[in-house]
Amino acid sequence: MSVNFPLFLVLATALTGLIWLLEAVWLAGRRQVEKSAKMAVASTDQPLIVEYAISFFPVLLFVLVLRSFLFEPFQIPTGSMIPTLNIGDFILVNKYAYGIRLPVVGTKVLDIDDPKRGEVMVFIPPHKDEYFIKRVVGLPGDRVRYQNKKLFINDVLQEQVFLEQLTGENGQEVRFQETLGEVDHFIYRNRYKDPRSQEWLVPDGYYFMMGDNRDRSSDSRYWGFVTEKQIVGKAIAVWLHKEPGLEFPEFSHNRWIQ
């Protein structure tokens, strides 16, 4: 069972904040009155739960503000964005790039900018309540066509330049450089042809997302569009990498995300 960490963080911050407020406006004064009346059980010592609440509240509040409105860390769990992002990459997500949103409910309270074609975005897909990361391919109103493993946006072919055929275990993969909007990035395709042609019209308020590992990505081609309300933020950098198992984290993979 997955833990809803944003909800837990909001509740923990609210609870410790409420205890801190009660201590400041009522509990401390009550204990002082009891001491003045020389009651046998009177004490100015704070109860343990109050001490913990006062200690943890500023920390929780700082984390809540940082994670909800500024930046949030995210670990890459799958290979759908290879070669841009690898399994074990820890990335930083800019939470305010596409607008300020309330934690948990995700309601936007301040517009800042809209996603642009080619950017890497973290979001919650329509079929699963967890974070996904893909590249923005189709904007609202776009007509997206995927034919022979090439992208056409509004009938304009998005340039792909062959770079190399990979060898070894992934010898079926071919690496290309693709241009989407103003973003040049690398993608993987397998070497087998696919004569099918698929086409989608992106509705207003929605986005069409695809992984850079084109033949190994569960994305909008299979489960549909991403609504603007489900956007989490813009992926901007890799700040840590850890291979599976008992490997030490590495900082040598740090880079900006293109």
Secondary structure, 3 states (H helix, E strand, C coil): CCCCHHHHHHHHHHHHHHHHHHHHHHHHHHHHHHHHCCCCCCCCCCCHHHHHHHHHHHHHHHHHHHHHHHEEEEECCCCCCCCCCCCCEEEEEECCCCCEECCCCCCEEECCCCCCCCCEEEECCCCCCCCEEEEEEECCCCEEEEECCEEEECCEECCEEEEEECCHHHCCEEEEEEEECCEEEEEEEECCCCCCEEEEECCCCEEEEECCEHHHCCCHHHHCCEEHHHEEEEEEEEEEECCCCCCCCECCCCEECC
